[in-house]
């Protein structure tokens, strides 16, 4: 009897066959799966991603079916080859994907009257970006400017810096010192913790308030899992050849009963970035400054393609904990901490004086630190006032510093800034028969501290006779209420509308050790009312069109009203201006969308008029148009409401499914901009980029994917560049007439990845294969030359 039981057990093990279904891109198990057996006309279902086919003949065909994935036909023979794991290809009709950022509630992209772009965790792994700025640039075709390797300032439709709102899990990241010059705060977001990045193109002030003029970039962080299907841990190791990068990442998830958690740690070490072979000689790093025996020496760079002093290090910590208090109530806590090493402002180290000598021996940012703490309550229950309501209390701490020492001087000047940011948000949604109503409250408080000193690098002694960058103890406060709605008129027409009231105060007291101001303090209070209205018309099952009209605003912050700083524009000093008011944008855009299972394309024309535009112009300070600042004779400038801007363009996006495994995509962005000065002179808008685009193919089969693509940018001639940008000879080459310009460029690239096993995935990418030497528009550092990126991901 024992022998019989033994043989029965062996037979069961031999003949039973469980099929595990997983995403072909991520390797993650697919929860809800159906297997149809044509010969039996039956369907097997499972919610755990595993189905047994032991009871069905070997010669049967099986069809795997899951929502959002391509169907696959398989046999037992194929199962044997694939070790009983079937990999399903995600459908590429991403217009059906869900977006949260547009209204802070889930909506299908195809039902939103604005252009949106999505970037998934799978997209990020395929691109292997070094920072979140690179992720946005590679994955969503957003133009990104860089002043140094540790940087990245997104530009959307000709608007950038503090006219683009960054948010994390719906909490605004922009603070009171986000500047009009290029910002690098986006690199504080670890690409490995992004579950989905959502980009709203164009105004978003109704939901997000001040700064959301050009668009919104929202990073949704990793979610705690509701099941135990996935492996609990993940390890990633990546190497890049162009800057000898080494990045290590570990992630671990666990849960018990009502508690769930996901944690991660990332560490990156970047070496000096090597640029390409073929391009302008002006981009080469022919010499650099070193300190020897108490003296500054300019030495020849033996490898001019190596951009000396671009390397740095960064680590990122992430923790999310969720607790299911009741069936209808969930609490989430998210904690993020990131810190960089010192990293050089590469473009400033390239500046030379009239004799050709470097202006600076040192110019570097101190450690950039960011702490993010967010407690969110989500409650869902049918109520008279809401169906769902989210409440969020967040605290953020920002620290940054600037350190500079001019050539052959012994004093290093340090400016250190810290911002404590408090956010309180309530967002609710109520649905009726044809109407969906969203509304909310937002309260923001920012407190700025600023300090400065001079360090004698020979004696290590400090002096405090240095101007503060910002008035110490200044604050920026915002209170807002908003509402937005969607109304389904009929099966073909849908209307949306929104309204926001915002009241903002800015307070600053001036007590500078160097400057005497004609005012002791600045107190500004502004109220702004914004609205939007959108119409979506479904022409047919294939065609639809949308129109969206909106207003948006940006209220002056501490950087606008109170900054004292030597600009990167040669010989320009920025000083405070107490007479500022908000700038207001009036925008209109349309989207013409054609969508079938084989072909999708979208044409998106847009126009933005920016009234009372805040931009930097010549100024008189204490009756002077020029002053001596830190030993340099400088033109006095300030942020002013003296101008208006007109920006217009069109985005083209197309996707074509050639075969079941092969697809093509194309996008092109045409943009023009004109700024009208107070004297009625017209000049180019500073952040309007060259026209640019991307063309690529994607082949996906079973566990393998390869994606060859071309990125390109057209040129901007000298007359097409803002006059203050034209003066930056350290970042632009010169044309045949000796004038600065931005050259055109292109790169040929290949991304590839293969799932070796369900727990092991390999990525191998080749970037800039033809080794072009180029800089994205207005960047102070060249992009990587030929670059090989390898990454290995292992689950445990």
C-alpha positions in Angstrom: 0.0 0.0 0.0 2.8 2.4 0.9 4.5 1.6 -2.5 1.2 2.4 -4.3 0.8 5.7 -2.5 4.5 6.6 -3.3 4.0 5.9 -7.1 0.7 7.9 -7.1 2.6 10.8 -5.6 5.3 10.6 -8.2 2.7 10.4 -11.0 0.9 13.5 -9.6 4.2 15.4 -9.6 5.1 14.3 -13.1 1.8 14.9 -14.8 0.5 18.0 -12.9 1.3 21.2 -14.8 0.8 24.7 -13.4 1.2 27.7 -15.8 2.5 30.9 -14.4 1.6 34.1 -16.3 3.8 37.2 -16.1 4.2 40.6 -17.8 6.8 40.3 -20.6 8.3 43.7 -19.8 8.4 43.7 -16.0 8.4 40.0 -15.2 5.6 40.7 -12.6 2.9 38.0 -12.2 -0.5 38.9 -13.7 -3.3 38.6 -11.2 -6.5 38.0 -13.2 -5.9 35.5 -15.9 -8.1 33.4 -18.1 -7.1 30.4 -20.2 -9.5 29.3 -23.1 -9.3 25.7 -24.4 -10.9 25.7 -27.9 -11.3 22.0 -28.2 -13.3 21.8 -25.0 -14.9 25.2 -25.3 -14.2 26.0 -21.7 -12.4 28.8 -19.9 -10.2 28.4 -16.8 -9.9 31.4 -14.5 -7.6 32.3 -11.6 -6.9 35.5 -9.6 -3.4 34.4 -8.5 -1.7 34.3 -11.9 -1.4 30.5 -11.8 -3.6 28.0 -13.6 -3.4 24.2 -13.7 -3.9 22.5 -17.0 -3.0 19.0 -15.7 -6.4 17.5 -16.6 -6.3 18.4 -20.3 -4.7 16.4 -23.1 -1.2 17.2 -24.2 -2.1 18.0 -27.8 -4.5 20.7 -26.8 -3.9 24.4 -27.7 -4.4 27.0 -25.0 -5.1 30.7 -25.3 -4.0 33.0 -22.5 -6.2 36.1 -22.0 -5.7 39.0 -19.6 -7.1 42.6 -19.6 -4.5 45.0 -21.0 -2.4 42.3 -22.7 -2.2 40.6 -26.1 -3.7 37.2 -26.3 -1.2 34.3 -26.7 -1.6 30.7 -28.0 0.6 28.1 -26.4 1.0 24.4 -26.1 2.6 22.0 -23.5 5.7 21.9 -25.8 6.1 25.7 -25.5 5.6 25.5 -21.8 8.4 23.1 -21.5 10.7 25.5 -23.3 9.6 28.4 -21.2 9.8 26.5 -17.9 6.0 26.7 -17.4 6.0 30.5 -17.5 4.0 32.4 -20.2 4.9 36.0 -20.8 2.2 38.3 -22.1 2.9 41.4 -24.1 1.1 44.6 -22.8 -1.2 46.2 -25.3 0.2 49.5 -26.6 -3.1 51.4 -26.8 -2.0 53.7 -24.1 -4.9 56.1 -24.6 -6.8 53.7 -22.4 -4.3 54.1 -19.6 -5.4 55.7 -16.3 -4.2 59.2 -15.3 -4.5 60.6 -11.8 -2.7 64.0 -12.1 -5.2 65.9 -14.3 -7.8 66.0 -11.6 -6.2 64.0 -8.7 -8.6 61.2 -9.5 -8.5 58.3 -11.9 -9.4 59.1 -15.5 -8.7 57.5 -18.8 -6.3 59.5 -21.0 -8.7 59.3 -23.9 -11.4 61.2 -21.8 -9.1 64.1 -20.8 -9.3 67.2 -23.0 -5.6 68.0 -22.5 -2.5 66.3 -23.8 -0.9 64.0 -21.2 2.2 61.8 -21.3 2.8 58.7 -19.1 6.0 57.0 -18.1 5.7 53.6 -16.3 8.2 51.8 -14.2 8.7 49.4 -17.1 9.5 52.4 -19.4 12.1 53.6 -16.9 13.8 50.3 -16.6 14.0 50.0 -20.4 15.6 53.5 -20.7 17.9 53.1 -17.7 18.1 56.8 -16.8 20.6 58.0 -14.3 18.3 60.6 -12.7 14.6 61.5 -12.8 15.5 64.3 -15.2 16.9 61.7 -17.6 13.8 59.6 -17.1 11.5 62.4 -18.2 13.8 63.3 -21.1 14.1 59.7 -22.4 10.7 58.4 -21.7 8.3 61.2 -22.5 10.2 63.4 -25.0 10.3 66.4 -22.7 13.2 68.8 -23.5 15.7 68.9 -20.6 18.4 71.5 -20.0 21.5 70.8 -18.0 24.1 73.2 -16.5 26.1 70.3 -15.0 25.9 66.5 -14.8 24.0 66.7 -11.5 21.1 68.7 -13.0 18.2 68.7 -15.3 15.6 71.4 -15.9 12.5 70.2 -17.8 11.0 72.5 -20.5 7.4 72.1 -21.6 6.1 74.2 -24.5 8.6 76.9 -24.1 8.1 77.3 -20.3 10.5 76.0 -17.7 11.9 76.3 -14.1 9.4 77.9 -11.7 6.7 77.9 -14.5 6.6 74.1 -14.4 5.1 72.5 -11.3 6.8 69.3 -9.9 4.8 67.2 -7.5 5.3 63.9 -5.7 2.2 61.8 -5.0 0.2 65.0 -5.6 2.1 67.2 -3.2 3.8 70.2 -4.7 7.6 70.1 -4.7 8.0 73.7 -5.9 9.0 75.9 -3.0 9.6 79.6 -2.3 13.1 79.7 -3.8 12.4 77.9 -7.1 14.1 80.3 -9.5 13.6 81.6 -13.0 17.0 80.3 -13.8 17.4 76.6 -14.5 16.6 74.3 -11.4 17.9 70.9 -10.6 15.6 69.8 -7.8 14.1 67.1 -10.0 17.2 64.9 -9.5 16.2 64.4 -5.9 13.5 62.0 -7.1 14.9 58.5 -7.3 13.9 56.9 -10.7 13.6 53.5 -9.0 10.7 54.6 -6.7 8.6 56.0 -9.6 5.6 53.7 -10.3 4.3 56.2 -12.9 5.3 59.7 -14.0 2.5 61.8 -15.4 3.1 64.9 -17.5 0.3 67.4 -18.0 1.2 69.6 -21.0 0.0 73.1 -20.5 -1.7 75.0 -17.7 -2.8 73.2 -14.5 -3.3 76.0 -12.1 -7.0 75.1 -11.3 -5.8 71.9 -9.5 -2.2 72.8 -8.6 -2.2 76.6 -8.2 0.8 78.9 -8.6 3.6 77.8 -11.0 1.6 75.4 -13.1 1.7 77.5 -16.2 3.7 75.4 -18.6 2.6 72.1 -17.2 2.7 69.6 -14.3 5.1 66.7 -13.8 3.7 64.4 -11.1 5.7 61.4 -9.8 3.6 58.6 -8.3 5.8 56.6 -6.0 5.8 52.8 -5.4 2.6 51.3 -4.0 2.5 48.8 -1.2 1.2 45.5 -2.7 -2.2 44.1 -1.9 -1.1 40.5 -2.6 1.9 38.3 -2.2 2.3 37.3 -5.8 5.5 39.2 -6.5 8.8 38.3 -5.0 9.4 40.4 -1.9 12.8 41.8 -2.8 14.5 43.3 -5.8 18.2 44.1 -6.5 19.4 46.2 -9.5 23.0 46.9 -10.5 23.8 49.2 -13.3 27.0 50.4 -15.1 27.4 53.2 -17.7 30.6 53.6 -19.7 30.4 57.4 -20.6 30.8 58.5 -17.0 31.8 55.3 -15.3 28.6 55.2 -13.4 27.9 52.6 -10.9 24.4 52.4 -9.4 23.1 49.9 -6.8 19.5 49.6 -5.8 17.7 47.3 -3.3 14.0 47.2 -2.7 12.0 45.1 -0.3 8.2 44.7 0.3 6.5 42.9 3.1 3.0 42.8 4.6 1.0 41.1 7.3 -2.8 41.4 7.8 -3.6 45.1 7.5 0.0 46.4 7.4 2.1 46.6 4.3 5.4 48.2 3.5 7.9 48.8 0.7 11.4 50.1 1.3 14.3 51.0 -1.0 17.8 52.3 -1.0 19.8 53.6 -4.1 23.4 54.7 -4.3 25.0 56.2 -7.4 28.5 57.1 -8.1 29.2 59.1 -11.3 32.6 59.9 -12.7 33.6 62.6 -15.1 31.4 62.6 -18.2 33.0 61.9 -21.6 31.5 63.7 -24.6 31.4 62.6 -28.2 34.1 62.8 -30.9 32.2 64.7 -33.6 31.0 68.2 -32.9 32.1 71.8 -32.1 35.6 72.2 -30.7 34.2 74.9 -28.3 32.6 72.1 -26.2 36.0 70.5 -25.5 37.4 70.8 -22.0 40.9 71.9 -23.1 42.1 73.1 -19.7 41.1 73.3 -16.1 42.2 74.8 -12.8 44.0 72.9 -10.0 45.3 74.1 -6.6 49.0 73.3 -6.1 51.3 74.5 -3.3 48.8 77.3 -2.3 48.4 78.6 -5.9 45.9 78.2 -8.7 47.3 76.6 -11.8 45.7 76.2 -15.2 46.7 72.8 -16.6 46.1 71.3 -20.0 43.5 68.5 -20.2 45.2 65.4 -21.7 41.8 64.1 -22.8 39.7 67.2 -23.9 36.6 65.1 -24.3 36.6 64.3 -20.6 34.5 67.0 -18.8 36.7 67.3 -15.7 34.8 68.1 -12.5 31.4 66.7 -13.5 31.3 63.6 -11.3 29.4 63.3 -8.0 27.6 60.9 -5.8 24.0 60.5 -4.6 22.0 58.3 -2.3 18.2 57.9 -2.0 16.1 56.4 0.8 12.4 55.6 0.5 9.8 54.1 2.8 6.1 53.7 2.4 3.8 52.1 5.0 0.1 51.5 4.5 -2.5 50.5 7.1 -6.0 49.3 6.3 -7.9 50.9 9.3 -11.3 49.7 8.0 -12.7 48.3 4.8 -13.3 51.9 3.6 -10.4 53.7 5.2 -6.7 53.4 4.4 -3.7 55.3 5.8 -0.4 55.8 3.9 2.8 57.2 5.2 5.6 58.1 2.7 9.1 59.1 3.7 11.9 60.1 1.3 15.4 61.3 1.9 18.0 62.1 -0.7 21.4 63.7 -0.6 24.1 64.4 -3.1 27.8 65.1 -2.6 29.2 68.4 -3.7 28.9 68.8 -7.5 30.4 71.5 -9.7 28.5 74.0 -11.7 30.3 73.0 -14.9 29.2 75.9 -17.1 30.5 78.5 -14.6 33.9 76.8 -14.6 34.1 77.4 -18.3 33.7 81.2 -18.1 36.8 83.2 -19.1 37.7 86.9 -18.9 38.8 89.3 -21.6 42.3 87.8 -21.5 41.1 84.3 -21.9 41.8 83.3 -18.2 39.2 81.3 -16.2 37.1 83.5 -14.0 36.6 80.8 -11.3 38.9 78.3 -9.7 35.9 76.8 -7.9 32.2 76.9 -8.4 30.2 74.1 -6.9 26.9 73.3 -5.2 27.1 71.9 -1.7 25.2 68.8 -0.8 21.6 69.1 -2.1 19.3 67.6 0.5 15.6 66.8 0.4 13.4 65.3 3.1 9.8 64.4 2.2 7.2 63.2 4.7 3.6 62.7 3.8 0.7 61.2 5.7 -2.3 60.5 3.6 -5.8 59.4 4.6 -8.1 57.8 1.9 -11.7 57.3 2.8 -14.3 55.8 0.4 -18.0 55.6 1.2 -21.2 56.9 -0.3 -21.9 60.2 1.4 -24.0 63.3 0.7 -20.9 65.4 0.0 -18.5 62.8 -1.4 -17.9 59.3 -2.6 -14.1 59.4 -1.9 -12.1 61.9 0.1 -8.3 62.1 0.5 -6.5 64.2 3.1 -2.8 64.8 3.1 -0.4 66.5 5.5 3.1 66.9 4.2 6.4 68.3 5.4 9.4 68.9 3.2 12.9 70.2 4.0 15.2 71.5 1.3 18.9 72.5 1.6 21.2 73.8 -1.1 24.3 75.9 -1.2 26.5 77.7 -3.7 30.3 77.9 -3.3 32.6 80.0 -5.5 36.1 81.2 -5.5 37.6 83.4 -8.2 40.9 82.5 -9.8 43.9 83.5 -7.7 41.9 84.5 -4.6 42.0 82.8 -1.2 38.4 83.5 -0.3 35.6 81.0 -1.0 32.2 82.6 -0.8 29.4 80.3 0.5 25.6 80.9 0.3 23.4 78.3 2.1 19.7 78.2 1.8 17.1 76.1 3.7 13.4 75.8 3.1 10.8 74.2 5.4 7.6 73.6 3.4 4.3 72.5 5.0 1.4 71.3 2.8 -2.2 70.5 3.8 -4.6 69.2 1.1 -8.1 67.9 1.1 -9.4 66.5 -2.2 -12.9 65.0 -2.7 -15.0 63.5 -5.5 -18.7 63.1 -5.9 -20.3 61.3 -8.8 -23.9 61.6 -10.1 -25.6 60.1 -13.1 -23.8 62.2 -15.8 -21.8 64.5 -13.6 -18.5 64.0 -11.7 -17.6 66.8 -9.3 -14.1 67.2 -7.8 -13.2 69.9 -5.2 -10.6 70.6 -2.6 -8.6 72.9 -0.3 -4.9 73.6 -0.3 -2.8 75.4 2.4 1.0 75.9 1.9 3.5 77.6 4.2 7.2 78.0 3.2 9.8 79.4 5.6 13.2 80.4 4.1 16.5 80.7 6.0 19.6 82.1 4.3 23.2 82.5 5.4 26.5 83.5 3.9 30.2 83.7 4.7 33.7 84.0 3.2 36.2 81.2 4.0 40.0 81.9 3.8 41.1 78.6 2.4 44.7 79.1 3.7 43.8 79.9 7.3 40.3 78.3 7.5 39.0 81.4 9.1 35.5 82.9 8.3 34.2 86.3 7.6 30.5 87.2 7.5 30.8 90.3 5.2 28.9 88.6 2.4 25.5 89.4 1.0 22.7 86.9 1.7 21.2 85.4 -1.4 17.7 85.7 0.2 16.3 87.7 3.1 16.7 85.4 6.1 13.4 84.4 7.8 11.2 85.2 4.8 8.0 83.3 4.1 5.6 82.4 1.3 2.1 81.3 2.0 -0.9 80.2 0.0 -4.5 79.4 0.7 -6.7 78.0 -2.1 -10.1 76.4 -2.8 -10.9 74.7 -6.1 -13.6 72.8 -7.9 -13.7 71.0 -11.3 -16.3 68.9 -13.0 -16.9 66.6 -15.9 -20.3 66.4 -17.6 -21.3 63.7 -20.1 -23.8 65.5 -22.3 -24.3 62.4 -24.4 -22.3 59.5 -25.9 -20.4 61.9 -28.2 -20.0 65.1 -26.1 -18.3 65.7 -22.8 -17.7 69.0 -21.1 -15.3 69.8 -18.3 -14.9 73.0 -16.3 -12.9 74.2 -13.3 -12.4 77.1 -11.0 -9.8 78.1 -8.3 -9.5 80.9 -5.9 -5.9 81.5 -4.5 -4.7 84.0 -1.9 -0.9 84.3 -1.6 1.3 86.4 0.7 5.0 87.0 0.5 6.9 88.5 3.5 10.6 89.4 3.7 12.7 91.6 6.0 16.0 92.9 4.8 19.1 93.1 7.0 22.0 92.5 4.7 25.7 93.0 5.9 26.7 94.6 2.6 23.8 96.2 0.8 21.8 99.2 2.0 18.3 98.8 0.6 15.8 101.6 0.0 13.2 99.5 1.9 13.3 97.5 5.1 10.8 94.8 4.2 8.5 93.6 1.5 4.9 92.5 2.1 2.9 91.4 -0.9 -0.6 90.0 -0.9 -2.2 88.7 -4.1 -5.4 87.1 -5.0 -5.8 85.0 -8.2 -8.8 83.5 -9.8 -8.3 80.9 -12.5 -10.6 78.8 -14.6 -10.7 76.3 -17.4 -13.3 74.8 -19.8 -12.9 71.8 -22.0 -14.9 70.1 -24.7 -14.4 66.6 -26.0 -16.3 65.5 -29.1 -16.3 61.9 -30.3 -16.7 62.2 -34.1 -16.7 58.5 -34.6 -15.2 55.3 -33.1 -11.8 56.3 -34.6 -11.8 60.1 -34.5 -12.3 62.5 -31.6 -11.3 66.1 -31.0 -10.8 68.2 -27.9 -10.6 71.9 -27.1 -9.3 73.3 -23.8 -9.2 77.0 -22.7 -7.6 77.9 -19.4 -6.0 80.6 -17.3 -3.0 80.0 -15.0 -0.8 82.1 -12.8 2.5 82.3 -11.0 2.7 84.5 -7.9 6.1 86.1 -7.1 8.1 84.1 -4.7 11.1 84.9 -2.5 13.5 84.2 -5.4 11.7 86.8 -7.5 11.4 89.6 -4.9 14.4 89.2 -2.7 17.4 87.6 -4.5 20.9 89.1 -4.6 23.1 87.1 -7.0 25.7 87.3 -9.7 24.0 85.9 -12.8 25.6 83.4 -15.1 25.1 86.1 -17.8 28.5 87.9 -17.8 28.5 91.1 -15.8 24.9 91.0 -14.6 23.8 91.3 -11.0 20.3 90.4 -9.8 18.8 92.6 -7.0 15.4 92.6 -5.1 12.3 94.2 -6.5 9.4 94.9 -4.2 7.0 96.0 -6.9 5.9 92.6 -8.4 2.5 91.1 -9.1 1.5 87.7 -10.4 2.0 86.8 -14.1 -1.1 85.3 -15.8 -1.2 82.9 -18.7 -4.2 82.6 -21.1 -4.0 79.4 -23.1 -5.9 77.5 -25.7 -5.1 74.1 -27.1 -6.8 71.4 -29.3 -6.1 67.8 -29.8 -7.1 65.9 -33.0 -7.0 62.2 -32.2 -7.2 59.2 -34.5 -7.2 55.8 -32.6 -7.5 52.2 -33.8 -5.8 49.0 -32.7 -3.2 49.5 -35.4 -2.7 53.2 -35.7 -2.8 56.1 -33.3 -1.8 59.7 -34.0 -2.5 63.0 -32.3 -2.0 66.5 -33.5 -1.9 69.1 -30.7 -1.7 72.8 -31.6 -1.5 75.3 -28.7 -1.1 79.0 -28.0 -0.2 80.7 -24.7 -0.3 84.4 -24.0 1.6 85.4 -20.8 0.6 88.8 -19.4 2.7 90.7 -16.9 5.4 88.2 -17.5 8.1 88.0 -14.8 11.4 88.2 -16.5 14.8 89.7 -15.8 15.6 93.2 -17.2 17.8 96.2 -16.6 17.0 98.0 -13.3 18.1 101.0 -11.2 19.1 100.2 -7.6 19.6 103.1 -5.2 19.8 105.3 -8.3 22.6 103.2 -9.8 22.5 101.2 -13.0 25.9 99.6 -12.4 27.5 98.5 -9.1 30.7 96.7 -7.9 29.7 93.3 -6.5 32.3 91.0 -5.0 35.0 92.8 -7.0 33.1 92.7 -10.3 31.6 95.8 -12.1 28.1 94.6 -12.8 24.9 95.8 -14.6 22.0 96.0 -12.2 19.0 93.8 -13.2 15.9 92.5 -11.5 12.8 90.4 -12.0 10.1 92.7 -13.4 6.5 92.6 -14.8 7.5 94.6 -17.8 6.9 92.1 -20.6 4.4 89.9 -22.3 5.1 86.6 -24.1 3.4 84.7 -26.9 4.3 81.1 -27.3 2.7 78.8 -29.9 3.4 75.5 -31.5 2.1 72.0 -32.4 3.0 68.5 -31.1 2.7 65.5 -33.4 2.6 62.0 -31.9 2.1 58.7 -33.8 2.1 55.0 -33.1 1.9 52.3 -35.7 1.5 48.6 -35.0 3.3 46.9 -37.9 3.0 43.3 -36.8 2.0 41.5 -33.6 5.6 42.0 -32.3 6.8 45.1 -34.2 5.7 48.7 -33.8 6.9 52.2 -34.7 6.5 55.5 -33.0 7.2 59.1 -34.0 6.9 62.5 -32.3 7.8 66.0 -33.4 7.5 69.3 -31.5 7.4 72.6 -33.3 7.5 75.7 -31.1 7.9 79.5 -31.5 7.9 82.3 -29.0 8.1 86.1 -28.9 8.6 88.4 -25.9 7.4 92.0 -26.1 9.4 94.4 -23.9 8.1 97.6 -22.3 9.7 99.6 -25.1 7.7 97.5 -27.6 10.8 95.7 -28.8 10.3 92.0 -29.6 12.8 89.4 -28.7 12.9 85.5 -28.6 11.5 83.9 -25.4 14.4 82.6 -23.2 13.2 79.0 -22.8 11.7 78.4 -26.2 13.7 75.4 -27.5 14.6 74.3 -31.0 12.2 72.0 -32.8 12.9 68.5 -31.7 11.6 64.9 -32.0 12.1 61.2 -31.9 11.7 58.2 -34.3 11.8 54.6 -33.1 11.0 51.0 -33.6 10.1 48.4 -31.0 10.2 44.7 -31.3 8.8 42.5 -28.5 8.7 38.7 -28.6 8.2 36.5 -25.6 10.9 37.6 -23.1 12.9 39.8 -25.4 12.6 43.4 -26.4 14.7 45.7 -28.7 14.1 49.4 -29.4 16.3 51.2 -31.9 15.5 54.9 -32.1 16.8 58.3 -33.2 16.6 61.5 -31.2 17.1 64.8 -33.0 17.0 68.6 -32.5 17.1 71.4 -35.0 19.3 74.4 -34.6 18.7 77.9 -33.3 20.5 80.7 -35.0 21.8 83.7 -33.1 18.8 85.9 -33.9 16.5 83.2 -32.6 18.1 83.1 -29.1 17.1 85.5 -26.3 19.7 88.4 -26.1 20.7 87.5 -22.5 21.3 84.0 -23.6 23.4 85.1 -26.6 26.0 86.6 -24.2 26.7 83.2 -22.6 29.8 82.4 -24.7 30.8 79.6 -22.2 27.9 77.4 -23.3 27.3 78.1 -27.0 29.7 77.7 -30.0 30.1 80.4 -32.6 28.9 80.4 -36.2 31.0 81.6 -39.2 30.2 85.2 -38.3 31.5 84.8 -34.7 28.0 84.8 -33.2 26.8 82.3 -30.6 24.2 79.8 -31.8 22.7 76.4 -30.8 23.7 73.7 -33.4 21.4 70.9 -34.6 22.2 67.3 -33.5 21.0 63.8 -33.7 21.8 60.5 -31.9 21.3 56.8 -32.9 20.5 54.5 -30.0 19.4 51.0 -29.2 17.7 49.8 -26.0 17.3 46.1 -25.4 16.3 43.8 -22.5 15.6 40.1 -21.9 13.9 38.3 -19.1 16.4 35.5 -18.4 14.1 33.9 -15.8 11.0 35.1 -14.0 13.4 36.5 -11.3 16.2 37.7 -13.5 16.2 40.5 -16.1 19.1 41.9 -18.2 19.1 45.3 -19.9 21.8 46.3 -22.5 21.6 49.8 -24.1 23.8 51.6 -26.6 23.4 55.4 -26.7 24.8 57.9 -29.2 26.3 55.1 -31.3 27.8 57.6 -33.8 29.6 59.4 -31.0 28.1 62.9 -31.6 29.4 65.8 -29.5 26.4 68.0 -28.7 24.6 70.0 -26.0 20.9 70.3 -25.6 19.8 73.9 -26.0 21.0 76.3 -23.3 23.0 73.5 -21.5 26.3 74.2 -20.0 27.6 70.6 -20.2 27.8 68.3 -23.2 25.7 65.1 -23.4 27.4 61.7 -23.2 29.3 60.4 -26.2 29.0 56.7 -27.1 27.6 55.1 -24.0 27.1 51.5 -23.1 24.6 50.8 -20.2 24.2 47.4 -18.6 21.8 46.6 -15.8 20.9 43.4 -14.1 17.7 43.1 -12.0 17.2 40.1 -9.7 14.1 39.3 -7.5 14.4 37.4 -4.3 
